[in-house]
Amino acid sequence: MYKVYVYVTLKEGVLDPQGTAIQESMHSLAYDEVERVRVGKYFELTIENTEDVNQRVNELCDKLLANPVIEEYRYTIEEVVPN
Amino acid sequence: MYKVYVYVTLKEGVLDPQGTAIQESMHSLAYDEVERVRVGKYFELTIENTEDVNQRVNELCDKLLANPVIEEYRYTIEEVVPN
C-alpha cells in the first residue's frame, strides 16, 4: 500500500488573487510580517500495491489533479507496511 | 525570513465529497488501485523575521487558513538565509 502526498501550486508568474486576498486579510489583522501568500491544492491518495506507482501518480496528476497550463505539482510517496 | 508550508485537511469523519468525486473519476480512467482520495488546501507563506513565528503561524491558521470545526492543519517552518 502507498500513501501519496500531492502538492499543486500555481506556476510562478501566474496571478494568485486568492493568495493576495488572504495576505491582505492577514495585514488587516495586523500580521504585517507576512510578505507573500501562495495558495495551492493538497491531495492525499491511498493506493494499493501497483508496479509502476511513480508513473501512475504522474499520469493522475497530469490528467486530473493539476492543470498543466497554469499549475505545477510535486509529490512524495510513502510505502505503508500493514501491521 | 521564514518559509512556512501549511497543510489543511478535513478532520477524519467529515464527509469529503470532493475526494470521493475525484476518486470516482480516477476509477473511470481505469486507475482502480486508488483506494482513497483526501482533498485539502496548501499554503506557502513568506514571513519576515519575527520573534514568535510559531505562535503567529498558529494564530493565522486558527483565524484565517483553517475552519477549526471541520478542518485540521499542520505546518513546517524553514528559515531562509538571504544569500
Backbone of each chain as nested JSON, in Angstrom:
{
  "chains": [
    {"id": "A", "residues": [
      {"number": 1, "name": "MET", "atoms": {"N": [0.856, -1.194, 0.0], "CA": [0.0, 0.0, 0.0], "C": [0.893, 1.246, 0.0]}},
      {"number": 2, "name": "TYR", "atoms": {"N": [0.441, 2.277, -0.681], "CA": [1.217, 3.53, -0.727], "C": [0.349, 4.696, -0.266]}},
      {"number": 3, "name": "LYS", "atoms": {"N": [0.99, 5.641, 0.409], "CA": [0.365, 6.93, 0.687], "C": [1.121, 7.948, -0.179]}},
      {"number": 4, "name": "VAL", "atoms": {"N": [0.328, 8.677, -0.985], "CA": [0.95, 9.671, -1.869], "C": [0.45, 11.052, -1.465]}},
      {"number": 5, "name": "TYR", "atoms": {"N": [1.397, 11.969, -1.276], "CA": [1.044, 13.343, -0.884], "C": [1.37, 14.26, -2.067]}},
      {"number": 6, "name": "VAL", "atoms": {"N": [0.322, 14.886, -2.639], "CA": [0.49, 15.694, -3.853], "C": [0.251, 17.173, -3.518]}},
      {"number": 7, "name": "TYR", "atoms": {"N": [1.166, 18.008, -3.988], "CA": [1.058, 19.458, -3.757], "C": [0.977, 20.151, -5.115]}},
      {"number": 8, "name": "VAL", "atoms": {"N": [-0.118, 20.855, -5.339], "CA": [-0.33, 21.533, -6.621], "C": [-0.324, 23.033, -6.379]}},
      {"number": 9, "name": "THR", "atoms": {"N": [0.545, 23.751, -7.073], "CA": [0.598, 25.208, -6.902], "C": [0.581, 25.889, -8.261]}},
      {"number": 10, "name": "LEU", "atoms": {"N": [0.255, 27.168, -8.23], "CA": [0.272, 27.927, -9.47], "C": [1.72, 28.131, -9.91]}},
      {"number": 11, "name": "LYS", "atoms": {"N": [1.955, 28.125, -11.209], "CA": [3.307, 28.394, -11.713], "C": [3.695, 29.825, -11.37]}},
      {"number": 12, "name": "GLU", "atoms": {"N": [5.014, 30.048, -11.177], "CA": [5.485, 31.408, -10.931], "C": [5.027, 32.297, -12.085]}},
      {"number": 13, "name": "GLY", "atoms": {"N": [4.624, 33.496, -11.778], "CA": [4.207, 34.409, -12.843], "C": [2.711, 34.379, -13.094]}},
      {"number": 14, "name": "VAL", "atoms": {"N": [2.046, 33.321, -12.639], "CA": [0.589, 33.264, -12.796], "C": [-0.037, 34.026, -11.626]}},
      {"number": 15, "name": "LEU", "atoms": {"N": [-0.954, 34.92, -11.938], "CA": [-1.59, 35.736, -10.888], "C": [-2.265, 34.84, -9.852]}},
      {"number": 16, "name": "ASP", "atoms": {"N": [-2.152, 35.214, -8.589], "CA": [-2.728, 34.417, -7.493], "C": [-3.649, 35.319, -6.656]}},
      {"number": 17, "name": "PRO", "atoms": {"N": [-4.826, 35.647, -7.204], "CA": [-5.715, 36.585, -6.491], "C": [-6.117, 36.072, -5.111]}},
      {"number": 18, "name": "GLN", "atoms": {"N": [-6.247, 34.757, -4.994], "CA": [-6.613, 34.19, -3.685], "C": [-5.506, 34.468, -2.67]}},
      {"number": 19, "name": "GLY", "atoms": {"N": [-4.296, 34.236, -3.103], "CA": [-3.158, 34.476, -2.22], "C": [-3.079, 35.933, -1.809]}},
      {"number": 20, "name": "THR", "atoms": {"N": [-3.298, 36.818, -2.767], "CA": [-3.252, 38.26, -2.485], "C": [-4.354, 38.64, -1.497]}},
      {"number": 21, "name": "ALA", "atoms": {"N": [-5.537, 38.101, -1.709], "CA": [-6.669, 38.429, -0.819], "C": [-6.39, 37.952, 0.604]}},
      {"number": 22, "name": "ILE", "atoms": {"N": [-5.822, 36.761, 0.72], "CA": [-5.527, 36.227, 2.06], "C": [-4.449, 37.077, 2.73]}},
      {"number": 23, "name": "GLN", "atoms": {"N": [-3.459, 37.469, 1.937], "CA": [-2.386, 38.3, 2.51], "C": [-2.971, 39.616, 3.041]}},
      {"number": 24, "name": "GLU", "atoms": {"N": [-3.87, 40.221, 2.26], "CA": [-4.474, 41.49, 2.695], "C": [-5.293, 41.288, 3.969]}},
      {"number": 25, "name": "SER", "atoms": {"N": [-5.968, 40.147, 4.069], "CA": [-6.724, 39.868, 5.305], "C": [-5.769, 39.751, 6.485]}},
      {"number": 26, "name": "MET", "atoms": {"N": [-4.643, 39.097, 6.251], "CA": [-3.652, 38.956, 7.331], "C": [-3.148, 40.336, 7.766]}},
      {"number": 27, "name": "HIS", "atoms": {"N": [-2.889, 41.192, 6.794], "CA": [-2.42, 42.553, 7.141], "C": [-3.505, 43.294, 7.908]}},
      {"number": 28, "name": "SER", "atoms": {"N": [-4.742, 43.095, 7.51], "CA": [-5.819, 43.823, 8.212], "C": [-5.965, 43.325, 9.641]}},
      {"number": 29, "name": "LEU", "atoms": {"N": [-5.436, 42.102, 9.919], "CA": [-5.457, 41.59, 11.29], "C": [-4.108, 41.841, 11.978]}},
      {"number": 30, "name": "ALA", "atoms": {"N": [-3.328, 42.753, 11.37], "CA": [-2.049, 43.199, 11.966], "C": [-0.956, 42.138, 11.899]}},
      {"number": 31, "name": "TYR", "atoms": {"N": [-1.015, 41.272, 10.923], "CA": [0.1, 40.336, 10.693], "C": [0.922, 40.863, 9.517]}},
      {"number": 32, "name": "ASP", "atoms": {"N": [1.514, 42.044, 9.744], "CA": [2.213, 42.715, 8.645], "C": [3.49, 42.006, 8.218]}},
      {"number": 33, "name": "GLU", "atoms": {"N": [3.955, 41.07, 9.051], "CA": [5.213, 40.374, 8.709], "C": [5.038, 39.395, 7.545]}},
      {"number": 34, "name": "VAL", "atoms": {"N": [3.768, 39.145, 7.171], "CA": [3.531, 38.201, 6.065], "C": [3.786, 38.906, 4.742]}},
      {"number": 35, "name": "GLU", "atoms": {"N": [4.835, 38.495, 4.052], "CA": [5.229, 39.17, 2.81], "C": [4.517, 38.604, 1.599]}},
      {"number": 36, "name": "ARG", "atoms": {"N": [4.25, 37.284, 1.635], "CA": [3.628, 36.692, 0.46], "C": [2.833, 35.446, 0.857]}},
      {"number": 37, "name": "VAL", "atoms": {"N": [1.724, 35.216, 0.168], "CA": [0.915, 34.012, 0.394], "C": [0.654, 33.359, -0.962]}},
      {"number": 38, "name": "ARG", "atoms": {"N": [0.986, 32.08, -1.069], "CA": [0.659, 31.323, -2.284], "C": [-0.328, 30.224, -1.862]}},
      {"number": 39, "name": "VAL", "atoms": {"N": [-1.381, 30.109, -2.639], "CA": [-2.429, 29.139, -2.32], "C": [-2.342, 27.973, -3.293]}},
      {"number": 40, "name": "GLY", "atoms": {"N": [-2.507, 26.746, -2.76], "CA": [-2.468, 25.59, -3.652], "C": [-3.422, 24.511, -3.185]}},
      {"number": 41, "name": "LYS", "atoms": {"N": [-3.352, 23.373, -3.885], "CA": [-4.204, 22.242, -3.516], "C": [-3.324, 21.118, -2.966]}},
      {"number": 42, "name": "TYR", "atoms": {"N": [-3.921, 20.356, -2.083], "CA": [-3.172, 19.278, -1.418], "C": [-4.02, 18.011, -1.497]}},
      {"number": 43, "name": "PHE", "atoms": {"N": [-3.412, 16.923, -1.934], "CA": [-4.166, 15.665, -2.051], "C": [-3.42, 14.562, -1.312]}},
      {"number": 44, "name": "GLU", "atoms": {"N": [-4.173, 13.74, -0.619], "CA": [-3.61, 12.526, -0.026], "C": [-4.273, 11.339, -0.726]}},
      {"number": 45, "name": "LEU", "atoms": {"N": [-3.46, 10.536, -1.398], "CA": [-4.0, 9.371, -2.105], "C": [-3.56, 8.098, -1.375]}},
      {"number": 46, "name": "THR", "atoms": {"N": [-4.481, 7.173, -1.222], "CA": [-4.134, 5.841, -0.717], "C": [-4.237, 4.889, -1.904]}},
      {"number": 47, "name": "ILE", "atoms": {"N": [-3.096, 4.266, -2.225], "CA": [-3.039, 3.457, -3.442], "C": [-2.59, 2.036, -3.098]}},
      {"number": 48, "name": "GLU", "atoms": {"N": [-3.336, 1.075, -3.626], "CA": [-2.936, -0.324, -3.449], "C": [-1.61, -0.569, -4.147]}},
      {"number": 49, "name": "ASN", "atoms": {"N": [-0.985, -1.703, -3.773], "CA": [0.29, -2.025, -4.43], "C": [0.109, -2.104, -5.933]}},
      {"number": 50, "name": "THR", "atoms": {"N": [0.983, -1.391, -6.607], "CA": [0.962, -1.409, -8.067], "C": [2.407, -1.257, -8.525]}},
      {"number": 51, "name": "GLU", "atoms": {"N": [2.746, -1.862, -9.67], "CA": [4.159, -1.884, -10.037], "C": [4.725, -0.49, -10.302]}},
      {"number": 52, "name": "ASP", "atoms": {"N": [4.144, 0.216, -11.212], "CA": [4.748, 1.489, -11.63], "C": [4.04, 2.672, -10.949]}},
      {"number": 53, "name": "VAL", "atoms": {"N": [4.093, 2.692, -9.6], "CA": [3.327, 3.697, -8.86], "C": [3.748, 5.116, -9.254]}},
      {"number": 54, "name": "ASN", "atoms": {"N": [5.058, 5.332, -9.474], "CA": [5.511, 6.675, -9.857], "C": [4.868, 7.139, -11.151]}},
      {"number": 55, "name": "GLN", "atoms": {"N": [4.906, 6.255, -12.132], "CA": [4.341, 6.638, -13.424], "C": [2.833, 6.867, -13.308]}},
      {"number": 56, "name": "ARG", "atoms": {"N": [2.165, 5.991, -12.577], "CA": [0.717, 6.135, -12.426], "C": [0.359, 7.45, -11.728]}},
      {"number": 57, "name": "VAL", "atoms": {"N": [1.137, 7.822, -10.718], "CA": [0.854, 9.07, -9.998], "C": [1.093, 10.268, -10.928]}},
      {"number": 58, "name": "ASN", "atoms": {"N": [2.174, 10.193, -11.717], "CA": [2.419, 11.259, -12.698], "C": [1.228, 11.422, -13.634]}},
      {"number": 59, "name": "GLU", "atoms": {"N": [0.716, 10.306, -14.101], "CA": [-0.42, 10.361, -15.024], "C": [-1.644, 10.973, -14.342]}},
      {"number": 60, "name": "LEU", "atoms": {"N": [-1.893, 10.555, -13.094], "CA": [-3.051, 11.087, -12.357], "C": [-2.926, 12.599, -12.183]}},
      {"number": 61, "name": "CYS", "atoms": {"N": [-1.717, 13.053, -11.896], "CA": [-1.508, 14.495, -11.713], "C": [-1.737, 15.229, -13.034]}},
      {"number": 62, "name": "ASP", "atoms": {"N": [-1.151, 14.682, -14.105], "CA": [-1.286, 15.354, -15.4], "C": [-2.734, 15.363, -15.889]}},
      {"number": 63, "name": "LYS", "atoms": {"N": [-3.434, 14.257, -15.655], "CA": [-4.786, 14.139, -16.211], "C": [-5.865, 14.768, -15.333]}},
      {"number": 64, "name": "LEU", "atoms": {"N": [-5.649, 14.716, -13.991], "CA": [-6.788, 15.062, -13.116], "C": [-6.487, 16.13, -12.058]}},
      {"number": 65, "name": "LEU", "atoms": {"N": [-5.338, 16.018, -11.436], "CA": [-5.147, 16.83, -10.223], "C": [-4.582, 18.222, -10.507]}},
      {"number": 66, "name": "ALA", "atoms": {"N": [-3.865, 18.365, -11.631], "CA": [-3.267, 19.681, -11.901], "C": [-3.583, 20.119, -13.324]}},
      {"number": 67, "name": "ASN", "atoms": {"N": [-3.72, 21.412, -13.495], "CA": [-3.92, 21.975, -14.834], "C": [-2.537, 22.367, -15.359]}},
      {"number": 68, "name": "PRO", "atoms": {"N": [-1.995, 21.567, -16.297], "CA": [-0.598, 21.787, -16.705], "C": [-0.326, 23.171, -17.297]}},
      {"number": 69, "name": "VAL", "atoms": {"N": [-1.373, 23.874, -17.713], "CA": [-1.141, 25.193, -18.32], "C": [-0.703, 26.198, -17.253]}},
      {"number": 70, "name": "ILE", "atoms": {"N": [-1.371, 26.177, -16.093], "CA": [-1.079, 27.206, -15.088], "C": [-0.556, 26.643, -13.767]}},
      {"number": 71, "name": "GLU", "atoms": {"N": [-0.584, 25.308, -13.646], "CA": [-0.175, 24.73, -12.366], "C": [1.023, 23.803, -12.518]}},
      {"number": 72, "name": "GLU", "atoms": {"N": [1.75, 23.643, -11.415], "CA": [2.813, 22.638, -11.348], "C": [2.561, 21.795, -10.101]}},
      {"number": 73, "name": "TYR", "atoms": {"N": [3.157, 20.608, -10.087], "CA": [2.907, 19.743, -8.937], "C": [4.186, 19.032, -8.499]}},
      {"number": 74, "name": "ARG", "atoms": {"N": [4.171, 18.615, -7.268], "CA": [5.222, 17.713, -6.773], "C": [4.544, 16.741, -5.821]}},
      {"number": 75, "name": "TYR", "atoms": {"N": [5.17, 15.635, -5.606], "CA": [4.536, 14.659, -4.713], "C": [5.591, 13.826, -3.998]}},
      {"number": 76, "name": "THR", "atoms": {"N": [5.158, 13.226, -2.904], "CA": [6.032, 12.289, -2.196], "C": [5.243, 10.993, -2.013]}},
      {"number": 77, "name": "ILE", "atoms": {"N": [5.95, 9.874, -2.039], "CA": [5.303, 8.57, -1.914], "C": [5.866, 7.841, -0.699]}},
      {"number": 78, "name": "GLU", "atoms": {"N": [4.978, 7.371, 0.127], "CA": [5.381, 6.593, 1.303], "C": [4.829, 5.181, 1.173]}},
      {"number": 79, "name": "GLU", "atoms": {"N": [5.686, 4.197, 1.366], "CA": [5.154, 2.834, 1.368], "C": [4.626, 2.531, 2.765]}},
      {"number": 80, "name": "VAL", "atoms": {"N": [3.419, 2.053, 2.832], "CA": [2.794, 1.776, 4.125], "C": [2.786, 0.262, 4.327]}},
      {"number": 81, "name": "VAL", "atoms": {"N": [3.486, -0.16, 5.416], "CA": [3.517, -1.605, 5.677], "C": [2.363, -1.939, 6.61]}},
      {"number": 82, "name": "PRO", "atoms": {"N": [1.377, -2.733, 6.161], "CA": [0.221, -3.065, 7.01], "C": [0.67, -3.784, 8.269]}},
      {"number": 83, "name": "ASN", "atoms": {"N": [0.163, -3.346, 9.448], "CA": [0.634, -4.008, 10.686], "C": [-0.202, -5.236, 11.021]}}
    ]},
    {"id": "B", "residues": [
      {"number": 1, "name": "MET", "atoms": {"N": [14.14, 35.662, 7.517], "CA": [12.963, 35.339, 6.683], "C": [12.598, 33.864, 6.879]}},
      {"number": 2, "name": "TYR", "atoms": {"N": [11.294, 33.6, 6.843], "CA": [10.821, 32.225, 7.01], "C": [9.922, 31.839, 5.826]}},
      {"number": 3, "name": "LYS", "atoms": {"N": [10.0, 30.571, 5.473], "CA": [9.028, 29.983, 4.539], "C": [8.199, 28.993, 5.372]}},
      {"number": 4, "name": "VAL", "atoms": {"N": [6.884, 29.203, 5.324], "CA": [6.004, 28.334, 6.103], "C": [5.102, 27.567, 5.132]}},
      {"number": 5, "name": "TYR", "atoms": {"N": [5.067, 26.246, 5.31], "CA": [4.235, 25.393, 4.446], "C": [3.091, 24.846, 5.298]}},
      {"number": 6, "name": "VAL", "atoms": {"N": [1.852, 25.234, 4.944], "CA": [0.68, 24.865, 5.752], "C": [-0.194, 23.882, 4.965]}},
      {"number": 7, "name": "TYR", "atoms": {"N": [-0.602, 22.82, 5.653], "CA": [-1.457, 21.793, 5.029], "C": [-2.752, 21.719, 5.828]}},
      {"number": 8, "name": "VAL", "atoms": {"N": [-3.858, 21.986, 5.154], "CA": [-5.162, 21.972, 5.835], "C": [-5.991, 20.834, 5.257]}},
      {"number": 9, "name": "THR", "atoms": {"N": [-6.461, 19.953, 6.112], "CA": [-7.288, 18.829, 5.635], "C": [-8.557, 18.721, 6.474]}},
      {"number": 10, "name": "LEU", "atoms": {"N": [-9.527, 18.028, 5.912], "CA": [-10.753, 17.804, 6.664], "C": [-10.47, 16.824, 7.802]}},
      {"number": 11, "name": "LYS", "atoms": {"N": [-11.119, 17.017, 8.934], "CA": [-10.954, 16.081, 10.05], "C": [-11.508, 14.715, 9.644]}},
      {"number": 12, "name": "GLU", "atoms": {"N": [-10.912, 13.657, 10.229], "CA": [-11.431, 12.318, 9.967], "C": [-12.915, 12.286, 10.334]}},
      {"number": 13, "name": "GLY", "atoms": {"N": [-13.703, 11.615, 9.525], "CA": [-15.128, 11.517, 9.857], "C": [-15.957, 12.583, 9.166]}},
      {"number": 14, "name": "VAL", "atoms": {"N": [-15.316, 13.654, 8.7], "CA": [-16.064, 14.686, 7.971], "C": [-16.165, 14.238, 6.52]}},
      {"number": 15, "name": "LEU", "atoms": {"N": [-17.359, 14.281, 5.967], "CA": [-17.574, 13.848, 4.579], "C": [-16.686, 14.653, 3.632]}},
      {"number": 16, "name": "ASP", "atoms": {"N": [-16.113, 13.964, 2.629], "CA": [-15.217, 14.633, 1.67], "C": [-15.736, 14.363, 0.254]}},
      {"number": 17, "name": "PRO", "atoms": {"N": [-16.84, 15.043, -0.137], "CA": [-17.441, 14.775, -1.449], "C": [-16.468, 15.031, -2.602]}},
      {"number": 18, "name": "GLN", "atoms": {"N": [-15.606, 16.039, -2.429], "CA": [-14.617, 16.314, -3.485], "C": [-13.685, 15.121, -3.661]}},
      {"number": 19, "name": "GLY", "atoms": {"N": [-13.213, 14.623, -2.546], "CA": [-12.321, 13.466, -2.604], "C": [-12.999, 12.271, -3.258]}},
      {"number": 20, "name": "THR", "atoms": {"N": [-14.236, 12.045, -2.898], "CA": [-14.995, 10.922, -3.462], "C": [-15.174, 11.099, -4.966]}},
      {"number": 21, "name": "ALA", "atoms": {"N": [-15.494, 12.318, -5.366], "CA": [-15.721, 12.598, -6.797], "C": [-14.425, 12.371, -7.581]}},
      {"number": 22, "name": "ILE", "atoms": {"N": [-13.314, 12.81, -7.034], "CA": [-12.028, 12.649, -7.732], "C": [-11.676, 11.165, -7.823]}},
      {"number": 23, "name": "GLN", "atoms": {"N": [-11.942, 10.445, -6.725], "CA": [-11.635, 9.009, -6.745], "C": [-12.463, 8.314, -7.837]}},
      {"number": 24, "name": "GLU", "atoms": {"N": [-13.735, 8.665, -7.935], "CA": [-14.582, 8.059, -8.97], "C": [-14.071, 8.396, -10.365]}},
      {"number": 25, "name": "SER", "atoms": {"N": [-13.589, 9.616, -10.547], "CA": [-13.025, 9.99, -11.862], "C": [-11.803, 9.131, -12.158]}},
      {"number": 26, "name": "MET", "atoms": {"N": [-10.993, 8.915, -11.139], "CA": [-9.789, 8.092, -11.328], "C": [-10.2, 6.666, -11.717]}},
      {"number": 27, "name": "HIS", "atoms": {"N": [-11.195, 6.163, -11.058], "CA": [-11.656, 4.8, -11.392], "C": [-12.21, 4.762, -12.813]}},
      {"number": 28, "name": "SER", "atoms": {"N": [-12.892, 5.816, -13.215], "CA": [-13.458, 5.829, -14.587], "C": [-12.338, 5.888, -15.62]}},
      {"number": 29, "name": "LEU", "atoms": {"N": [-11.149, 6.34, -15.196], "CA": [-9.986, 6.357, -16.117], "C": [-9.118, 5.115, -15.899]}},
      {"number": 30, "name": "ALA", "atoms": {"N": [-9.709, 4.122, -15.204], "CA": [-9.04, 2.819, -15.029], "C": [-7.873, 2.863, -14.037]}},
      {"number": 31, "name": "TYR", "atoms": {"N": [-7.916, 3.773, -13.115], "CA": [-6.918, 3.772, -12.038], "C": [-7.574, 3.168, -10.797]}},
      {"number": 32, "name": "ASP", "atoms": {"N": [-7.927, 1.893, -10.909], "CA": [-8.7, 1.249, -9.839], "C": [-7.885, 1.03, -8.568]}},
      {"number": 33, "name": "GLU", "atoms": {"N": [-6.561, 1.163, -8.671], "CA": [-5.727, 0.926, -7.49], "C": [-5.868, 2.045, -6.447]}},
      {"number": 34, "name": "VAL", "atoms": {"N": [-6.526, 3.164, -6.852], "CA": [-6.674, 4.273, -5.904], "C": [-7.803, 3.958, -4.927]}},
      {"number": 35, "name": "GLU", "atoms": {"N": [-7.449, 3.759, -3.679], "CA": [-8.441, 3.351, -2.671], "C": [-9.128, 4.534, -2.022]}},
      {"number": 36, "name": "ARG", "atoms": {"N": [-8.362, 5.638, -1.875], "CA": [-8.973, 6.78, -1.195], "C": [-8.299, 8.07, -1.648]}},
      {"number": 37, "name": "VAL", "atoms": {"N": [-9.083, 9.14, -1.717], "CA": [-8.543, 10.463, -2.049], "C": [-9.045, 11.452, -1.0]}},
      {"number": 38, "name": "ARG", "atoms": {"N": [-8.12, 12.167, -0.391], "CA": [-8.499, 13.241, 0.534], "C": [-8.005, 14.548, -0.07]}},
      {"number": 39, "name": "VAL", "atoms": {"N": [-8.875, 15.54, -0.09], "CA": [-8.555, 16.825, -0.697], "C": [-8.328, 17.849, 0.407]}},
      {"number": 40, "name": "GLY", "atoms": {"N": [-7.305, 18.685, 0.226], "CA": [-7.056, 19.716, 1.231], "C": [-6.521, 20.978, 0.587]}},
      {"number": 41, "name": "LYS", "atoms": {"N": [-6.162, 21.918, 1.457], "CA": [-5.607, 23.191, 0.976], "C": [-4.141, 23.257, 1.385]}},
      {"number": 42, "name": "TYR", "atoms": {"N": [-3.385, 23.977, 0.562], "CA": [-1.94, 24.073, 0.784], "C": [-1.556, 25.543, 0.668]}},
      {"number": 43, "name": "PHE", "atoms": {"N": [-0.825, 26.035, 1.664], "CA": [-0.428, 27.448, 1.623], "C": [1.085, 27.557, 1.807]}},
      {"number": 44, "name": "GLU", "atoms": {"N": [1.693, 28.445, 1.027], "CA": [3.101, 28.785, 1.238], "C": [3.146, 30.246, 1.693]}},
      {"number": 45, "name": "LEU", "atoms": {"N": [3.644, 30.46, 2.893], "CA": [3.732, 31.833, 3.415], "C": [5.197, 32.253, 3.469]}},
      {"number": 46, "name": "THR", "atoms": {"N": [5.469, 33.469, 3.039], "CA": [6.805, 34.056, 3.219], "C": [6.668, 35.104, 4.315]}},
      {"number": 47, "name": "ILE", "atoms": {"N": [7.413, 34.904, 5.402], "CA": [7.247, 35.764, 6.577], "C": [8.584, 36.394, 6.956]}},
      {"number": 48, "name": "GLU", "atoms": {"N": [8.546, 37.712, 7.174], "CA": [9.762, 38.405, 7.633], "C": [10.13, 37.901, 9.02]}},
      {"number": 49, "name": "ASN", "atoms": {"N": [11.386, 38.195, 9.416], "CA": [11.816, 37.772, 10.754], "C": [10.883, 38.339, 11.817]}},
      {"number": 50, "name": "THR", "atoms": {"N": [10.412, 37.428, 12.652], "CA": [9.552, 37.843, 13.752], "C": [9.858, 36.92, 14.92]}},
      {"number": 51, "name": "GLU", "atoms": {"N": [9.736, 37.429, 16.149], "CA": [10.201, 36.625, 17.27], "C": [9.413, 35.338, 17.452]}},
      {"number": 52, "name": "ASP", "atoms": {"N": [8.13, 35.433, 17.574], "CA": [7.333, 34.242, 17.937], "C": [6.625, 33.691, 16.688]}},
      {"number": 53, "name": "VAL", "atoms": {"N": [7.442, 33.286, 15.702], "CA": [6.869, 32.871, 14.412], "C": [5.904, 31.696, 14.584]}},
      {"number": 54, "name": "ASN", "atoms": {"N": [6.254, 30.744, 15.456], "CA": [5.364, 29.595, 15.666], "C": [3.984, 30.024, 16.151]}},
      {"number": 55, "name": "GLN", "atoms": {"N": [4.008, 30.895, 17.156], "CA": [2.725, 31.318, 17.713], "C": [1.912, 32.1, 16.676]}},
      {"number": 56, "name": "ARG", "atoms": {"N": [2.621, 32.973, 15.93], "CA": [1.935, 33.786, 14.915], "C": [1.322, 32.882, 13.83]}},
      {"number": 57, "name": "VAL", "atoms": {"N": [2.048, 31.863, 13.431], "CA": [1.524, 30.96, 12.389], "C": [0.302, 30.206, 12.916]}},
      {"number": 58, "name": "ASN", "atoms": {"N": [0.391, 29.755, 14.18], "CA": [-0.768, 29.092, 14.788], "C": [-1.995, 29.998, 14.744]}},
      {"number": 59, "name": "GLU", "atoms": {"N": [-1.788, 31.259, 15.106], "CA": [-2.908, 32.207, 15.116], "C": [-3.484, 32.381, 13.71]}},
      {"number": 60, "name": "LEU", "atoms": {"N": [-2.58, 32.51, 12.716], "CA": [-3.038, 32.689, 11.329], "C": [-3.863, 31.476, 10.869]}},
      {"number": 61, "name": "CYS", "atoms": {"N": [-3.405, 30.295, 11.25], "CA": [-4.13, 29.089, 10.855], "C": [-5.505, 29.055, 11.519]}},
      {"number": 62, "name": "ASP", "atoms": {"N": [-5.529, 29.351, 12.82], "CA": [-6.796, 29.304, 13.561], "C": [-7.777, 30.368, 13.066]}},
      {"number": 63, "name": "LYS", "atoms": {"N": [-7.239, 31.553, 12.749], "CA": [-8.122, 32.666, 12.402], "C": [-8.53, 32.69, 10.935]}},
      {"number": 64, "name": "LEU", "atoms": {"N": [-7.588, 32.237, 10.056], "CA": [-7.836, 32.503, 8.629], "C": [-7.759, 31.281, 7.715]}},
      {"number": 65, "name": "LEU", "atoms": {"N": [-6.769, 30.43, 7.966], "CA": [-6.496, 29.409, 6.95], "C": [-7.306, 28.122, 7.145]}},
      {"number": 66, "name": "ALA", "atoms": {"N": [-7.733, 27.853, 8.356], "CA": [-8.474, 26.601, 8.578], "C": [-9.75, 26.876, 9.373]}},
      {"number": 67, "name": "ASN", "atoms": {"N": [-10.765, 26.106, 9.058], "CA": [-12.016, 26.186, 9.819], "C": [-11.929, 25.143, 10.934]}},
      {"number": 68, "name": "PRO", "atoms": {"N": [-11.717, 25.586, 12.173], "CA": [-11.446, 24.629, 13.26], "C": [-12.581, 23.633, 13.516]}},
      {"number": 69, "name": "VAL", "atoms": {"N": [-13.771, 23.927, 13.013], "CA": [-14.887, 22.999, 13.268], "C": [-14.711, 21.724, 12.452]}},
      {"number": 70, "name": "ILE", "atoms": {"N": [-14.316, 21.866, 11.19], "CA": [-14.249, 20.676, 10.321], "C": [-12.855, 20.393, 9.784]}},
      {"number": 71, "name": "GLU", "atoms": {"N": [-11.925, 21.304, 10.022], "CA": [-10.592, 21.115, 9.439], "C": [-9.513, 21.05, 10.515]}},
      {"number": 72, "name": "GLU", "atoms": {"N": [-8.422, 20.383, 10.143], "CA": [-7.229, 20.397, 10.996], "C": [-6.047, 20.831, 10.123]}},
      {"number": 73, "name": "TYR", "atoms": {"N": [-4.976, 21.273, 10.773], "CA": [-3.843, 21.754, 9.975], "C": [-2.529, 21.31, 10.593]}},
      {"number": 74, "name": "ARG", "atoms": {"N": [-1.521, 21.28, 9.775], "CA": [-0.148, 21.118, 10.257], "C": [0.73, 22.002, 9.385]}},
      {"number": 75, "name": "TYR", "atoms": {"N": [1.891, 22.333, 9.895], "CA": [2.751, 23.203, 9.086], "C": [4.215, 22.928, 9.391]}},
      {"number": 76, "name": "THR", "atoms": {"N": [5.059, 23.316, 8.455], "CA": [6.503, 23.242, 8.693], "C": [7.068, 24.63, 8.421]}},
      {"number": 77, "name": "ILE", "atoms": {"N": [8.125, 24.972, 9.157], "CA": [8.74, 26.292, 9.023], "C": [10.2, 26.12, 8.626]}},
      {"number": 78, "name": "GLU", "atoms": {"N": [10.595, 26.832, 7.586], "CA": [12.002, 26.81, 7.137], "C": [12.57, 28.202, 7.29]}},
      {"number": 79, "name": "GLU", "atoms": {"N": [13.742, 28.296, 7.914], "CA": [14.367, 29.616, 7.959], "C": [15.151, 29.809, 6.67]}},
      {"number": 80, "name": "VAL", "atoms": {"N": [14.918, 30.909, 6.03], "CA": [15.581, 31.176, 4.749], "C": [16.682, 32.203, 4.991]}},
      {"number": 81, "name": "VAL", "atoms": {"N": [17.935, 31.799, 4.685], "CA": [19.048, 32.735, 4.892], "C": [19.273, 33.482, 3.582]}},
      {"number": 82, "name": "PRO", "atoms": {"N": [19.056, 34.797, 3.545], "CA": [19.245, 35.555, 2.302], "C": [20.696, 35.439, 1.827]}},
      {"number": 83, "name": "ASN", "atoms": {"N": [20.862, 35.159, 0.483], "CA": [22.269, 34.987, 0.002], "C": [22.878, 36.322, -0.431]}}
    ]}
  ]
}
